Amino acid sequence: MMNLSKIHLEEVKSTNSWLLDALTSASQPLPEGTVVYTLRQTAGRGQVGNSWESEPDKNVSFSMLLRPAFLPIPKQFVLSELCCVGVLLALKQLGVPALTIKWPNDIYAGDDKLCGILIEHRLMGGILSESVLGVGINVNQMRWIGNAPNPTSLKLQGVDTTPEIVLEAVTQQISSLYTMLKEEPEGALTIHKLFVGHLYRRTGFHPYVDVQSGVPFSAELKDVDPQGPMILRLEDGEERKYWFKEVRFVLPCGVVKE
């Protein structure tokens, strides 16, 4: 399994930004498996400009450095799948109930968001030279002052633990899956099956909104393409393939969420 080297930051705007900057400015190359973490992230970044609210000392945010040069660029989505599955399996071991993965990369407990993930890549000479897996997990936060529609935490889900315990469990699980991806011929397929099998709204018909047209519709989740898009099947049998930000989920509370 990959050796993990942890760097603790007392406070930082974004662990992803810090690690990406360090890759450029460090006097020596950072080793694969470097984990930068903090309990005080002040300006966490989510997908496509979204922000991540985190109360100081209540939660954990971290970024892990991978060097997946062995992975063809068109197959990079497996790293997102790997990260999601690793977080879910680790939190499940800690006793968090009703865990699923909301496509493409949020971790839900029931209908509430427990964890957000942001993965950023650097390419060199046509290969994935570096990938930074950014993860924010709500551990002990009980209230949010922003407009997030459905946040939750391990504590609100009845699990009493510490951010440090969560960090150790999650990073070890991600490391184990990454080793499997590198070393086992069927590693990518195994991870993909675990990802699809744990998806939010995996069965039944649910409400969505097509972003381009603004038209709501009902569909069931048929599959996820290994390159990333979600495949939905409408009630009349029509199949639609959606990339991120092309479709929105309608949550039980009536909120429309990407």
ChimeraX commands (.cxc) that place a marker at each C-alpha (Angstrom):
marker #1 position 0.00,0.00,0.00 radius 0.5
marker #1 position 1.12,3.54,-0.71 radius 0.5
marker #1 position 3.07,5.30,2.03 radius 0.5
marker #1 position 1.21,8.35,3.32 radius 0.5
marker #1 position 3.10,11.46,4.42 radius 0.5
marker #1 position 0.88,13.92,6.30 radius 0.5
marker #1 position 1.34,17.69,6.48 radius 0.5
marker #1 position -0.83,19.46,9.06 radius 0.5
marker #1 position -1.76,23.07,8.40 radius 0.5
marker #1 position -3.18,25.05,11.33 radius 0.5
marker #1 position -5.32,27.14,8.97 radius 0.5
marker #1 position -5.49,27.47,5.19 radius 0.5
marker #1 position -7.88,28.82,2.58 radius 0.5
marker #1 position -7.89,25.61,0.55 radius 0.5
marker #1 position -5.83,22.45,0.94 radius 0.5
marker #1 position -6.12,21.82,-2.81 radius 0.5
marker #1 position -4.77,25.27,-3.64 radius 0.5
marker #1 position -1.97,24.93,-1.07 radius 0.5
marker #1 position -0.88,21.56,-2.45 radius 0.5
marker #1 position -1.04,22.67,-6.08 radius 0.5
marker #1 position 1.07,25.71,-5.23 radius 0.5
marker #1 position 3.55,23.54,-3.33 radius 0.5
marker #1 position 4.02,21.30,-6.37 radius 0.5
marker #1 position 5.40,24.33,-8.19 radius 0.5
marker #1 position 7.32,26.01,-5.39 radius 0.5
marker #1 position 8.76,23.11,-3.37 radius 0.5
marker #1 position 12.55,22.78,-3.49 radius 0.5
marker #1 position 12.18,19.00,-3.78 radius 0.5
marker #1 position 9.39,17.01,-5.45 radius 0.5
marker #1 position 6.62,16.05,-3.04 radius 0.5
marker #1 position 6.22,12.27,-2.84 radius 0.5
marker #1 position 3.12,10.48,-4.01 radius 0.5
marker #1 position 0.90,9.93,-1.00 radius 0.5
marker #1 position 1.48,13.39,0.47 radius 0.5
marker #1 position -1.64,14.36,2.45 radius 0.5
marker #1 position -2.19,18.00,3.39 radius 0.5
marker #1 position -4.92,18.43,6.00 radius 0.5
marker #1 position -6.48,21.04,8.25 radius 0.5
marker #1 position -9.33,21.49,10.71 radius 0.5
marker #1 position -9.59,25.15,9.74 radius 0.5
marker #1 position -10.21,25.61,6.03 radius 0.5
marker #1 position -11.48,29.12,5.43 radius 0.5
marker #1 position -12.24,29.16,1.69 radius 0.5
marker #1 position -12.76,25.60,0.57 radius 0.5
marker #1 position -13.49,25.12,-3.12 radius 0.5
marker #1 position -16.10,22.85,-4.67 radius 0.5
marker #1 position -17.01,21.94,-8.23 radius 0.5
marker #1 position -17.13,24.80,-10.78 radius 0.5
marker #1 position -16.78,27.66,-8.33 radius 0.5
marker #1 position -18.93,26.28,-5.52 radius 0.5
marker #1 position -17.73,26.97,-1.97 radius 0.5
marker #1 position -17.46,24.63,1.03 radius 0.5
marker #1 position -18.49,25.97,4.45 radius 0.5
marker #1 position -16.66,24.49,7.42 radius 0.5
marker #1 position -16.79,25.52,11.08 radius 0.5
marker #1 position -13.28,25.72,12.63 radius 0.5
marker #1 position -12.09,22.61,14.48 radius 0.5
marker #1 position -15.30,20.69,13.77 radius 0.5
marker #1 position -14.51,19.07,10.43 radius 0.5
marker #1 position -11.60,17.82,8.38 radius 0.5
marker #1 position -10.43,18.90,4.93 radius 0.5
marker #1 position -7.54,17.25,3.15 radius 0.5
marker #1 position -5.87,16.87,-0.22 radius 0.5
marker #1 position -3.92,13.81,-1.34 radius 0.5
marker #1 position -1.28,13.81,-4.05 radius 0.5
marker #1 position -1.25,11.01,-6.62 radius 0.5
marker #1 position 1.01,10.53,-9.62 radius 0.5
marker #1 position -1.15,8.31,-11.88 radius 0.5
marker #1 position 1.01,8.38,-15.01 radius 0.5
marker #1 position -0.04,4.76,-15.66 radius 0.5
marker #1 position -3.65,5.87,-16.23 radius 0.5
marker #1 position -4.75,7.02,-19.73 radius 0.5
marker #1 position -6.23,10.52,-19.66 radius 0.5
marker #1 position -9.66,9.41,-20.97 radius 0.5
marker #1 position -9.92,7.09,-17.94 radius 0.5
marker #1 position -9.24,9.75,-15.30 radius 0.5
marker #1 position -12.82,9.56,-13.93 radius 0.5
marker #1 position -11.85,6.34,-12.16 radius 0.5
marker #1 position -9.87,8.50,-9.72 radius 0.5
marker #1 position -13.08,10.30,-8.79 radius 0.5
marker #1 position -14.83,6.95,-8.40 radius 0.5
marker #1 position -11.94,5.67,-6.28 radius 0.5
marker #1 position -12.07,8.68,-3.99 radius 0.5
marker #1 position -15.85,8.47,-3.54 radius 0.5
marker #1 position -15.78,4.75,-2.82 radius 0.5
marker #1 position -12.87,5.16,-0.40 radius 0.5
marker #1 position -14.67,7.83,1.60 radius 0.5
marker #1 position -17.92,5.87,1.65 radius 0.5
marker #1 position -16.33,2.59,2.77 radius 0.5
marker #1 position -14.33,4.31,5.51 radius 0.5
marker #1 position -17.35,6.20,6.87 radius 0.5
marker #1 position -19.40,3.02,6.73 radius 0.5
marker #1 position -16.79,1.32,8.91 radius 0.5
marker #1 position -17.14,4.20,11.38 radius 0.5
marker #1 position -20.86,3.49,11.64 radius 0.5
marker #1 position -22.43,6.18,9.47 radius 0.5
marker #1 position -25.83,4.93,8.22 radius 0.5
marker #1 position -27.53,5.11,4.81 radius 0.5
marker #1 position -24.44,6.17,2.84 radius 0.5
marker #1 position -24.57,6.69,-0.91 radius 0.5
marker #1 position -22.62,8.52,-3.63 radius 0.5
marker #1 position -24.52,11.32,-5.34 radius 0.5
marker #1 position -23.18,11.49,-8.87 radius 0.5
marker #1 position -20.64,12.64,-9.69 radius 0.5
marker #1 position -18.78,13.04,-6.38 radius 0.5
marker #1 position -20.75,13.89,-3.23 radius 0.5
marker #1 position -21.23,11.56,-0.28 radius 0.5
marker #1 position -24.76,11.49,1.12 radius 0.5
marker #1 position -26.28,10.13,4.32 radius 0.5
marker #1 position -29.92,9.65,3.44 radius 0.5
marker #1 position -30.88,12.76,1.48 radius 0.5
marker #1 position -28.27,15.01,3.11 radius 0.5
marker #1 position -24.75,15.93,2.01 radius 0.5
marker #1 position -21.98,14.71,4.27 radius 0.5
marker #1 position -18.88,15.16,2.14 radius 0.5
marker #1 position -17.75,17.03,-0.96 radius 0.5
marker #1 position -14.91,16.07,-3.29 radius 0.5
marker #1 position -12.88,18.13,-5.76 radius 0.5
marker #1 position -10.25,16.46,-7.95 radius 0.5
marker #1 position -7.77,18.49,-9.98 radius 0.5
marker #1 position -5.24,17.17,-12.49 radius 0.5
marker #1 position -2.00,18.35,-14.02 radius 0.5
marker #1 position -0.97,17.01,-17.39 radius 0.5
marker #1 position 2.52,16.76,-18.83 radius 0.5
marker #1 position 3.42,15.31,-22.21 radius 0.5
marker #1 position 0.00,13.75,-22.64 radius 0.5
marker #1 position -0.03,11.91,-19.30 radius 0.5
marker #1 position -1.61,12.48,-15.91 radius 0.5
marker #1 position 1.50,13.65,-14.12 radius 0.5
marker #1 position -0.24,14.71,-10.89 radius 0.5
marker #1 position -3.72,14.43,-9.44 radius 0.5
marker #1 position -4.88,16.15,-6.26 radius 0.5
marker #1 position -7.82,14.54,-4.48 radius 0.5
marker #1 position -9.53,17.16,-2.31 radius 0.5
marker #1 position -12.02,15.99,0.33 radius 0.5
marker #1 position -14.09,17.90,2.88 radius 0.5
marker #1 position -16.00,15.87,5.49 radius 0.5
marker #1 position -18.46,17.27,8.03 radius 0.5
marker #1 position -17.59,15.56,11.30 radius 0.5
marker #1 position -18.93,17.49,14.31 radius 0.5
marker #1 position -20.57,20.58,12.82 radius 0.5
marker #1 position -24.19,21.03,13.95 radius 0.5
marker #1 position -25.36,24.15,12.11 radius 0.5
marker #1 position -24.57,26.07,8.91 radius 0.5
marker #1 position -24.96,29.79,8.36 radius 0.5
marker #1 position -24.78,29.70,4.55 radius 0.5
marker #1 position -27.39,28.64,2.03 radius 0.5
marker #1 position -26.38,25.01,1.64 radius 0.5
marker #1 position -29.74,23.23,1.28 radius 0.5
marker #1 position -29.03,19.87,2.87 radius 0.5
marker #1 position -25.80,19.61,4.90 radius 0.5
marker #1 position -25.29,17.01,7.59 radius 0.5
marker #1 position -22.39,15.65,9.68 radius 0.5
marker #1 position -21.26,12.44,11.29 radius 0.5
marker #1 position -22.43,13.81,14.64 radius 0.5
marker #1 position -25.89,14.60,13.28 radius 0.5
marker #1 position -25.97,11.04,11.96 radius 0.5
marker #1 position -25.33,9.70,15.46 radius 0.5
marker #1 position -21.60,8.99,15.14 radius 0.5
marker #1 position -19.28,10.47,17.79 radius 0.5
marker #1 position -15.68,10.63,16.61 radius 0.5
marker #1 position -12.88,13.08,15.89 radius 0.5
marker #1 position -11.67,14.66,12.64 radius 0.5
marker #1 position -8.31,12.93,13.10 radius 0.5
marker #1 position -9.90,9.46,13.30 radius 0.5
marker #1 position -11.95,10.19,10.18 radius 0.5
marker #1 position -8.86,11.43,8.33 radius 0.5
marker #1 position -6.89,8.27,9.12 radius 0.5
marker #1 position -9.72,5.92,8.15 radius 0.5
marker #1 position -10.47,7.68,4.87 radius 0.5
marker #1 position -6.89,8.18,3.67 radius 0.5
marker #1 position -6.01,4.55,4.41 radius 0.5
marker #1 position -9.03,3.34,2.46 radius 0.5
marker #1 position -8.25,5.57,-0.53 radius 0.5
marker #1 position -4.64,4.40,-0.46 radius 0.5
marker #1 position -5.75,0.76,-0.49 radius 0.5
marker #1 position -8.05,1.30,-3.48 radius 0.5
marker #1 position -5.36,3.22,-5.36 radius 0.5
marker #1 position -2.94,0.34,-4.87 radius 0.5
marker #1 position -5.56,-2.03,-6.24 radius 0.5
marker #1 position -6.08,0.26,-9.26 radius 0.5
marker #1 position -2.35,0.25,-10.01 radius 0.5
marker #1 position -1.59,-3.40,-9.39 radius 0.5
marker #1 position -4.68,-5.45,-10.27 radius 0.5
marker #1 position -5.72,-5.94,-13.93 radius 0.5
marker #1 position -9.42,-5.65,-13.02 radius 0.5
marker #1 position -8.89,-2.90,-10.45 radius 0.5
marker #1 position -10.59,-0.15,-12.47 radius 0.5
marker #1 position -13.60,-2.35,-13.21 radius 0.5
marker #1 position -13.95,-3.34,-9.56 radius 0.5
marker #1 position -13.88,0.29,-8.46 radius 0.5
marker #1 position -16.40,1.28,-11.14 radius 0.5
marker #1 position -18.81,-1.44,-10.02 radius 0.5
marker #1 position -18.50,-0.34,-6.39 radius 0.5
marker #1 position -19.15,3.26,-7.43 radius 0.5
marker #1 position -22.26,2.45,-9.47 radius 0.5
marker #1 position -23.55,0.02,-6.86 radius 0.5
marker #1 position -23.50,2.70,-4.15 radius 0.5
marker #1 position -25.07,5.53,-6.14 radius 0.5
marker #1 position -27.76,7.77,-4.67 radius 0.5
marker #1 position -31.16,6.98,-6.25 radius 0.5
marker #1 position -29.77,3.76,-7.65 radius 0.5
marker #1 position -33.27,2.30,-8.06 radius 0.5
marker #1 position -36.66,3.68,-9.02 radius 0.5
marker #1 position -37.78,6.81,-10.84 radius 0.5
marker #1 position -36.87,10.22,-9.41 radius 0.5
marker #1 position -37.28,13.89,-10.44 radius 0.5
marker #1 position -34.59,15.75,-12.37 radius 0.5
marker #1 position -34.31,18.99,-14.34 radius 0.5
marker #1 position -32.60,19.31,-17.71 radius 0.5
marker #1 position -30.32,22.34,-17.30 radius 0.5
marker #1 position -30.34,23.44,-20.94 radius 0.5
marker #1 position -34.11,23.37,-21.40 radius 0.5
marker #1 position -35.19,23.89,-17.78 radius 0.5
marker #1 position -37.73,21.11,-18.24 radius 0.5
marker #1 position -38.33,18.73,-15.30 radius 0.5
marker #1 position -38.60,15.01,-15.95 radius 0.5
marker #1 position -38.68,11.69,-14.13 radius 0.5
marker #1 position -36.07,9.03,-14.77 radius 0.5
marker #1 position -34.24,6.06,-13.32 radius 0.5
marker #1 position -30.47,5.81,-13.12 radius 0.5
marker #1 position -29.43,3.18,-15.64 radius 0.5
marker #1 position -25.64,3.45,-15.43 radius 0.5
marker #1 position -22.58,5.71,-15.38 radius 0.5
marker #1 position -20.23,5.73,-18.34 radius 0.5
marker #1 position -16.63,4.96,-17.24 radius 0.5
marker #1 position -15.61,8.38,-18.61 radius 0.5
marker #1 position -18.05,10.10,-16.22 radius 0.5
marker #1 position -21.48,10.93,-17.68 radius 0.5
marker #1 position -24.64,9.62,-16.00 radius 0.5
marker #1 position -27.09,7.63,-18.10 radius 0.5
marker #1 position -30.77,8.13,-17.22 radius 0.5
marker #1 position -33.74,6.23,-18.59 radius 0.5
marker #1 position -37.08,8.04,-18.82 radius 0.5
marker #1 position -40.44,6.41,-18.17 radius 0.5
marker #1 position -41.07,6.04,-21.91 radius 0.5
marker #1 position -37.79,4.17,-22.34 radius 0.5
marker #1 position -35.77,7.07,-23.79 radius 0.5
marker #1 position -32.16,7.13,-22.57 radius 0.5
marker #1 position -30.25,10.34,-21.95 radius 0.5
marker #1 position -26.55,10.84,-21.19 radius 0.5
marker #1 position -25.69,13.81,-18.98 radius 0.5
marker #1 position -22.31,15.29,-18.09 radius 0.5
marker #1 position -21.79,17.27,-14.88 radius 0.5
marker #1 position -23.77,20.53,-14.72 radius 0.5
marker #1 position -26.11,19.34,-17.51 radius 0.5
marker #1 position -28.73,17.91,-15.14 radius 0.5
marker #1 position -29.99,18.78,-11.66 radius 0.5
marker #1 position -31.41,16.57,-8.95 radius 0.5
marker #1 position -34.69,17.62,-7.32 radius 0.5
marker #1 position -34.31,16.82,-3.63 radius 0.5
marker #1 position -37.19,15.72,-1.38 radius 0.5
marker #1 position -37.23,19.19,0.21 radius 0.5
marker #1 position -38.00,20.63,-3.23 radius 0.5
marker #1 position -34.53,22.12,-3.74 radius 0.5
marker #1 position -33.03,21.72,-7.19 radius 0.5
marker #1 position -29.39,20.75,-6.77 radius 0.5
marker #1 position -26.59,20.06,-9.23 radius 0.5
marker link #1:1,2 radius 0.2
marker link #1:2,3 radius 0.2
marker link #1:3,4 radius 0.2
marker link #1:4,5 radius 0.2
marker link #1:5,6 radius 0.2
marker link #1:6,7 radius 0.2
marker link #1:7,8 radius 0.2
marker link #1:8,9 radius 0.2
marker link #1:9,10 radius 0.2
marker link #1:10,11 radius 0.2
marker link #1:11,12 radius 0.2
marker link #1:12,13 radius 0.2
marker link #1:13,14 radius 0.2
marker link #1:14,15 radius 0.2
marker link #1:15,16 radius 0.2
marker link #1:16,17 radius 0.2
marker link #1:17,18 radius 0.2
marker link #1:18,19 radius 0.2
marker link #1:19,20 radius 0.2
marker link #1:20,21 radius 0.2
marker link #1:21,22 radius 0.2
marker link #1:22,23 radius 0.2
marker link #1:23,24 radius 0.2
marker link #1:24,25 radius 0.2
marker link #1:25,26 radius 0.2
marker link #1:26,27 radius 0.2
marker link #1:27,28 radius 0.2
marker link #1:28,29 radius 0.2
marker link #1:29,30 radius 0.2
marker link #1:30,31 radius 0.2
marker link #1:31,32 radius 0.2
marker link #1:32,33 radius 0.2
marker link #1:33,34 radius 0.2
marker link #1:34,35 radius 0.2
marker link #1:35,36 radius 0.2
marker link #1:36,37 radius 0.2
marker link #1:37,38 radius 0.2
marker link #1:38,39 radius 0.2
marker link #1:39,40 radius 0.2
marker link #1:40,41 radius 0.2
marker link #1:41,42 radius 0.2
marker link #1:42,43 radius 0.2
marker link #1:43,44 radius 0.2
marker link #1:44,45 radius 0.2
marker link #1:45,46 radius 0.2
marker link #1:46,47 radius 0.2
marker link #1:47,48 radius 0.2
marker link #1:48,49 radius 0.2
marker link #1:49,50 radius 0.2
marker link #1:50,51 radius 0.2
marker link #1:51,52 radius 0.2
marker link #1:52,53 radius 0.2
marker link #1:53,54 radius 0.2
marker link #1:54,55 radius 0.2
marker link #1:55,56 radius 0.2
marker link #1:56,57 radius 0.2
marker link #1:57,58 radius 0.2
marker link #1:58,59 radius 0.2
marker link #1:59,60 radius 0.2
marker link #1:60,61 radius 0.2
marker link #1:61,62 radius 0.2
marker link #1:62,63 radius 0.2
marker link #1:63,64 radius 0.2
marker link #1:64,65 radius 0.2
marker link #1:65,66 radius 0.2
marker link #1:66,67 radius 0.2
marker link #1:67,68 radius 0.2
marker link #1:68,69 radius 0.2
marker link #1:69,70 radius 0.2
marker link #1:70,71 radius 0.2
marker link #1:71,72 radius 0.2
marker link #1:72,73 radius 0.2
marker link #1:73,74 radius 0.2
marker link #1:74,75 radius 0.2
marker link #1:75,76 radius 0.2
marker link #1:76,77 radius 0.2
marker link #1:77,78 radius 0.2
marker link #1:78,79 radius 0.2
marker link #1:79,80 radius 0.2
marker link #1:80,81 radius 0.2
marker link #1:81,82 radius 0.2
marker link #1:82,83 radius 0.2
marker link #1:83,84 radius 0.2
marker link #1:84,85 radius 0.2
marker link #1:85,86 radius 0.2
marker link #1:86,87 radius 0.2
marker link #1:87,88 radius 0.2
marker link #1:88,89 radius 0.2
marker link #1:89,90 radius 0.2
marker link #1:90,91 radius 0.2
marker link #1:91,92 radius 0.2
marker link #1:92,93 radius 0.2
marker link #1:93,94 radius 0.2
marker link #1:94,95 radius 0.2
marker link #1:95,96 radius 0.2
marker link #1:96,97 radius 0.2
marker link #1:97,98 radius 0.2
marker link #1:98,99 radius 0.2
marker link #1:99,100 radius 0.2
marker link #1:100,101 radius 0.2
marker link #1:101,102 radius 0.2
marker link #1:102,103 radius 0.2
marker link #1:103,104 radius 0.2
marker link #1:104,105 radius 0.2
marker link #1:105,106 radius 0.2
marker link #1:106,107 radius 0.2
marker link #1:107,108 radius 0.2
marker link #1:108,109 radius 0.2
marker link #1:109,110 radius 0.2
marker link #1:110,111 radius 0.2
marker link #1:111,112 radius 0.2
marker link #1:112,113 radius 0.2
marker link #1:113,114 radius 0.2
marker link #1:114,115 radius 0.2
marker link #1:115,116 radius 0.2
marker link #1:116,117 radius 0.2
marker link #1:117,118 radius 0.2
marker link #1:118,119 radius 0.2
marker link #1:119,120 radius 0.2
marker link #1:120,121 radius 0.2
marker link #1:121,122 radius 0.2
marker link #1:122,123 radius 0.2
marker link #1:123,124 radius 0.2
marker link #1:124,125 radius 0.2
marker link #1:125,126 radius 0.2
marker link #1:126,127 radius 0.2
marker link #1:127,128 radius 0.2
marker link #1:128,129 radius 0.2
marker link #1:129,130 radius 0.2
marker link #1:130,131 radius 0.2
marker link #1:131,132 radius 0.2
marker link #1:132,133 radius 0.2
marker link #1:133,134 radius 0.2
marker link #1:134,135 radius 0.2
marker link #1:135,136 radius 0.2
marker link #1:136,137 radius 0.2
marker link #1:137,138 radius 0.2
marker link #1:138,139 radius 0.2
marker link #1:139,140 radius 0.2
marker link #1:140,141 radius 0.2
marker link #1:141,142 radius 0.2
marker link #1:142,143 radius 0.2
marker link #1:143,144 radius 0.2
marker link #1:144,145 radius 0.2
marker link #1:145,146 radius 0.2
marker link #1:146,147 radius 0.2
marker link #1:147,148 radius 0.2
marker link #1:148,149 radius 0.2
marker link #1:149,150 radius 0.2
marker link #1:150,151 radius 0.2
marker link #1:151,152 radius 0.2
marker link #1:152,153 radius 0.2
marker link #1:153,154 radius 0.2
marker link #1:154,155 radius 0.2
marker link #1:155,156 radius 0.2
marker link #1:156,157 radius 0.2
marker link #1:157,158 radius 0.2
marker link #1:158,159 radius 0.2
marker link #1:159,160 radius 0.2
marker link #1:160,161 radius 0.2
marker link #1:161,162 radius 0.2
marker link #1:162,163 radius 0.2
marker link #1:163,164 radius 0.2
marker link #1:164,165 radius 0.2
marker link #1:165,166 radius 0.2
marker link #1:166,167 radius 0.2
marker link #1:167,168 radius 0.2
marker link #1:168,169 radius 0.2
marker link #1:169,170 radius 0.2
marker link #1:170,171 radius 0.2
marker link #1:171,172 radius 0.2
marker link #1:172,173 radius 0.2
marker link #1:173,174 radius 0.2
marker link #1:174,175 radius 0.2
marker link #1:175,176 radius 0.2
marker link #1:176,177 radius 0.2
marker link #1:177,178 radius 0.2
marker link #1:178,179 radius 0.2
marker link #1:179,180 radius 0.2
marker link #1:180,181 radius 0.2
marker link #1:181,182 radius 0.2
marker link #1:182,183 radius 0.2
marker link #1:183,184 radius 0.2
marker link #1:184,185 radius 0.2
marker link #1:185,186 radius 0.2
marker link #1:186,187 radius 0.2
marker link #1:187,188 radius 0.2
marker link #1:188,189 radius 0.2
marker link #1:189,190 radius 0.2
marker link #1:190,191 radius 0.2
marker link #1:191,192 radius 0.2
marker link #1:192,193 radius 0.2
marker link #1:193,194 radius 0.2
marker link #1:194,195 radius 0.2
marker link #1:195,196 radius 0.2
marker link #1:196,197 radius 0.2
marker link #1:197,198 radius 0.2
marker link #1:198,199 radius 0.2
marker link #1:199,200 radius 0.2
marker link #1:200,201 radius 0.2
marker link #1:201,202 radius 0.2
marker link #1:202,203 radius 0.2
marker link #1:203,204 radius 0.2
marker link #1:204,205 radius 0.2
marker link #1:205,206 radius 0.2
marker link #1:206,207 radius 0.2
marker link #1:207,208 radius 0.2
marker link #1:208,209 radius 0.2
marker link #1:209,210 radius 0.2
marker link #1:210,211 radius 0.2
marker link #1:211,212 radius 0.2
marker link #1:212,213 radius 0.2
marker link #1:213,214 radius 0.2
marker link #1:214,215 radius 0.2
marker link #1:215,216 radius 0.2
marker link #1:216,217 radius 0.2
marker link #1:217,218 radius 0.2
marker link #1:218,219 radius 0.2
marker link #1:219,220 radius 0.2
marker link #1:220,221 radius 0.2
marker link #1:221,222 radius 0.2
marker link #1:222,223 radius 0.2
marker link #1:223,224 radius 0.2
marker link #1:224,225 radius 0.2
marker link #1:225,226 radius 0.2
marker link #1:226,227 radius 0.2
marker link #1:227,228 radius 0.2
marker link #1:228,229 radius 0.2
marker link #1:229,230 radius 0.2
marker link #1:230,231 radius 0.2
marker link #1:231,232 radius 0.2
marker link #1:232,233 radius 0.2
marker link #1:233,234 radius 0.2
marker link #1:234,235 radius 0.2
marker link #1:235,236 radius 0.2
marker link #1:236,237 radius 0.2
marker link #1:237,238 radius 0.2
marker link #1:238,239 radius 0.2
marker link #1:239,240 radius 0.2
marker link #1:240,241 radius 0.2
marker link #1:241,242 radius 0.2
marker link #1:242,243 radius 0.2
marker link #1:243,244 radius 0.2
marker link #1:244,245 radius 0.2
marker link #1:245,246 radius 0.2
marker link #1:246,247 radius 0.2
marker link #1:247,248 radius 0.2
marker link #1:248,249 radius 0.2
marker link #1:249,250 radius 0.2
marker link #1:250,251 radius 0.2
marker link #1:251,252 radius 0.2
marker link #1:252,253 radius 0.2
marker link #1:253,254 radius 0.2
marker link #1:254,255 radius 0.2
marker link #1:255,256 radius 0.2
marker link #1:256,257 radius 0.2
marker link #1:257,258 radius 0.2
view
